[in-house]
Amino acid sequence: MFPNYLGIGVFRSGSTWLHELLDTHPDAFVPSKRKEVFWFSNNYDKGRDWYESFFPDSETEGKIAVGEVTPGYFYSADAAQRIRDEPTIKRLILILRDPANRAFSNYTRRIKIDNYQGDFRSFLQDYPDGGMNLSRYADHLERYRSMFSQEELLTLIYEDLFADVVASRERIAAHLGLDPARFPEDAGKKRVNAVVVPKYGGAYKIMSKIGRKLRKADLDFLPNLIGRKLGMKRMFGTRAAPMPKLGAADRAWFIEQVADDIDRVEAQLDVDLSSWRT
């Protein structure tokens, strides 16, 4: 079966939460084999049969909402056009997050998966595409809003999303044609994908690279099996020292760099994003 909805972005802004939320609904389907498929962007050359293999009829039969959540789609012009050209895809979900917090979350993720040792501003220089560039939303948002109607594209603000999870569930359910009452009572209330630092960072970095290569070769069952059986904490331990926090000076400096972009997003969505500036 081909999907009828997609979660499209952005990185470090609730995509895992959305995937796991929809996985709890009996009338919704997300792939168990791989959370982020990247077909419309990075893997398009693998063909439709490859993509449809993530949505087998035996598992999707009778489901109302069938789809997947890949945050990279938001940033790709090719992905946007390819999604637009698919007649079965009727609904998109986009989550936008405070740009400074989003970038800092990417920074702490690099500490985890790459054993990164630099500070936040060094990270922004070393990983411009993962830091500053991915926190500029306006151009990408304008592209999707020009191609999809308000009925098709549901745009949520990350901070509002978690301020009232039940109301957020209801908005998502209504958008996908699902009955919100069929979500489990605690669905979406648990924090997911929180960054913890492995004690043996070098070993974790090596295993992460191996895992990515296995997935690229469509051998997802191996990292999935290892993750279910052992998990990161049991394999690599966790570092006792707390993760770094985003300081007020760094935050103010970052917001100044993207202030024009925030203004444009506010105008596009007609929402108040003053909380992003403070």
ABEGO torsion letter per residue (X at the ends): XBBABBBAOBBGAGAAAAAAAAAABAABBBBAABABAGAABAAAAAEAAAAAAABBAAAABGBABBBBBBAAAAABAAAAAAAAABAABABBBBBBBBAAAAAAAAAAAAAAAAGBABBAAAAAAABAAABAAAABAAAAAAAAAAABBAAABBBBBAAAAAABAAAAAAAAAAAAGBBAAABBAABGABBBGBBBBBABAAAAAAAAAAAAAAAAAGAAAAAAAAAAAAEAAAAAEBBABBBBBBBAAAAAAAAAAAAAAAAAAAAAAGBBAAAAAX
